[in-house]
Amino acid sequence: MSAEKIEISSLEELAFYASKSENTITMLPGEYNLTDYLPADSMAERHDQGLFQFMTFSGNNNVFNLEGVEIVIDTDLRNALRPPIHTSEFLISGSGNTLLGLKIRYFGNGTSPGGAALEVSGNSNSVKNLELRVTGSFPYGYGDLFGKGRGSIIQHHKHSGLLVTGSNTRLMGCKLYMQSFGHGFYVQKDAENIYFEDCYVEGELRKTDEMLAETSGPAFDVNFRTVTVNREGEHRVTPGYMKSLCEDGFRTYGQIKNIQFKNCTAKNTRGGFELRTDGGIRLEDCTVIGTERGFWVGDGAIMKNCKGDASYGTLFFIQGKNINAEITVVPTHSNCLVHALGTIQEMNNHVVLKSEQENKRTKKIPILIGYTPPGHGESMSPFGESETS
């Protein structure tokens, strides 16, 4: 049976058809303010009814053509809704759907206890040409210096970008712009067979010297005490470093099976590609720019024709066995403290480093063999040691 073709022009209609199946929905291009559909005074009732998403795509086998559609969201709505921790705001829970071209833009400084702007939890869904501009976390401006979970010096309220928990998900041409403490793209809950192509995530940077110059605010109030010990053995912010204000660009949790990245880029994020899973990682033509740590891969990972700089932090952590990595070192560097180009540990790893044909790095930096990443991957913390062959 062929899908029914439907044209819509409001968020109310979009929410209605999001719960239906076997349709092709085309929405009139334009800017749509979420408060026109979900006013602030409706949030208390939604909370009481357990409706913690702004919109749920629970139907199956739909195509949503949302090219030119931008949903604008005041983050104060998240405060008013008071969702449980780690609750995502837009959810694709159905299967076999394709979402094309949607833009979601947050503004304001409202916060809630974690969660992502968009989560894909159903199976065999595709998201293409999505653009997310994410704000709304506390505190913002320090990255992970003061913790990121239990034991934090300052209790964080995160707001992440796009979470994948459903298997056979395909993300193509998606762009995230993070002005919030939280991950860009991340995969959890044993999702399998995930494919990224032409995806991009960009965060913002700030020098630790600028943080230490503050005379008021949350960091000043805790005397700049950090969770991770620095190279002087102190729990304190160290001058001379550059920090990303968001978390990782692309991240896995647990042993995710079969995840592929093709022509994807992380810029100014904490970790570029932090993929510490032995479930089958493959990166091809992927790039990191200005990250605190570029590529962090585990057992059996394959990296082909990847590249990145070590301007503000270590380019690679090879942590595991049977890793095959091919990385071109972009020669860009800065005056910030960077202690290693990369670390290699454990056994049977094959690492090929290349320089760009006409440009070679002129500032010396060591490659550490038999060393582990520093505590929590934090650049201002010391490296450990590991038996390596």
C-alpha positions, 0 to 999 in steps of 0.5 A: 500500500502506497503512503498517503501524501499530506501537506501541513502548515502547523506544529499541531498538525505535525504532532498529530501525524507524528503518531500516525503511520504510512504517510508522506508529510510535507510541511510548509517552510517557515519559522514555527515558535514552539510556544504557539503550540505548547504555551508555557502555562500548559507545561504543568499539566503536561508534567502531571500527565507524564508528557515529558517530550515536546513532540514524539514521532511514534508512528512507523514508516513515515516520511517527514519532508521538513525542508525549510522548517525551523522550530524555535524553542525558548529553553524556559519551557524546559524549566516549566516542564520539569522533566525527569533526568536524562529526558529527551525533548523530541523523540523518534520512537517509531520505526522505519521513519525518515526525517528530512531537513528539520531545523531546531533552534534553542534560545535562552538560559533555561535548564533542566536535569539533562537530556538531549534535544532529539533522541532516535529510540526506534529502529531503522530510522533515518535523519537527513540534513537536520540542524540543531542549535542547542543552548540551555545548560548550567554552568556554561563556560567551563566545560567539564572542569568541575565535574560531569556527574556524581561527585561534581564540584558544581552540579551540572544541568546538561543539554545535549544534542542528538542521542541514538538508542535505536538500532539501524539508525542512519544519520546523514548531513546532520549539523549540531552547533553546541552552545551548551554543556552536553554531548553532540552526537552520542549512542547508548543502550546497546544500539547496533548498526549505526551509520553517520555520513557527512555529519558535523558538530561544533562547540565553543572554546575558552582559555583557562586563563580567562576563567581564572580572571573571574572575580565572581560566578560559580567557578570563583565561588568554589575557588576554581577547585576541579574534580581531576588532579592537575600536574602539580597534584592539586585540584585546581584549574591550571592556566595555559590550557584551552577548554571546550565548553561542550562535551564530545562531538561523537561519543559511544557508551557501552559496547556498541556493535558496528558503528561507522563514520564517513566524512564526519567532522568535530570542531572545538568539542571536548573529544572529537570521536570518543569511541571506546567500544570493541564492538566494531568501529570504522572511521573513514575520511573523518576530521577533528579541529581544535578539540581537547582530544581528537580520536579516542578508540578501543579494540579493533577500531579501523581509521582510514584517511582521518586527520586532525590537529593538536592545537589545544590537546592530544590528537589521538588515544590508541587504547586497546588491541588490534587497532588499525589507524591512519591519521594525517597530522594537520600542522596547526598549533597554538601557544596553549599547553599540549603535552603529547601528539598521542598515546599508544597502549596495549598490543598489536596496534598499527598506527600510521601518521602522515604529514600534509604534503606541503605543510609539516608541523614545526613545533615538536611534540612527543608520541607516548608509547606505553602511556595511558590517557590522563585522568578523565582525558583531561589535558591538564592532568598527568598521563599514566603508564601501561604495559605495551608491546 
